[in-house]
């Protein structure tokens, strides 16, 4: 579990990619706004947005047949993500028997993912937070240009 205030190295990329998906849905769809957040989160993305360390800590025990390090309270989407990563890592290891489980997991998380594995609520929070940051950056750059 992450500590309060900590940020992952992929957060900015995830946020901007999710926001771009949301804007595309906003432009092309006539679904209600509340459904657009979930639709954006269920679109394919460029990678699995989880750190290599966390993915390895959860998935490697799964590959070895041990119980998972996933708590019962973890969102179902995250559980699906780890299961998907484990399946793909296992396929990689079958194709290349010399590949270590941690290296297989690292390769998998850099591959395109079928979705963001976020709840509708989390996607909404991320999209609105990213939108606020963009507005703040735009107003700051406008102030700098005026000077």
Buried (B, 14 or more C-beta within 10 A) or exposed (E): EEEEEEEBEBEEBBBEBBBEBBBBBBEEEEEEEEEBBBBBBBBEBEBBBBBBEBBBEBBBBBBEEEEBBBEEEBBEBBBEBBBBBBBBBBEBBEEEEEBEBBBBBBBBBEEEBEBBBBBBEBBBEBBEEBBEBEEEEEEEEEEEEEE
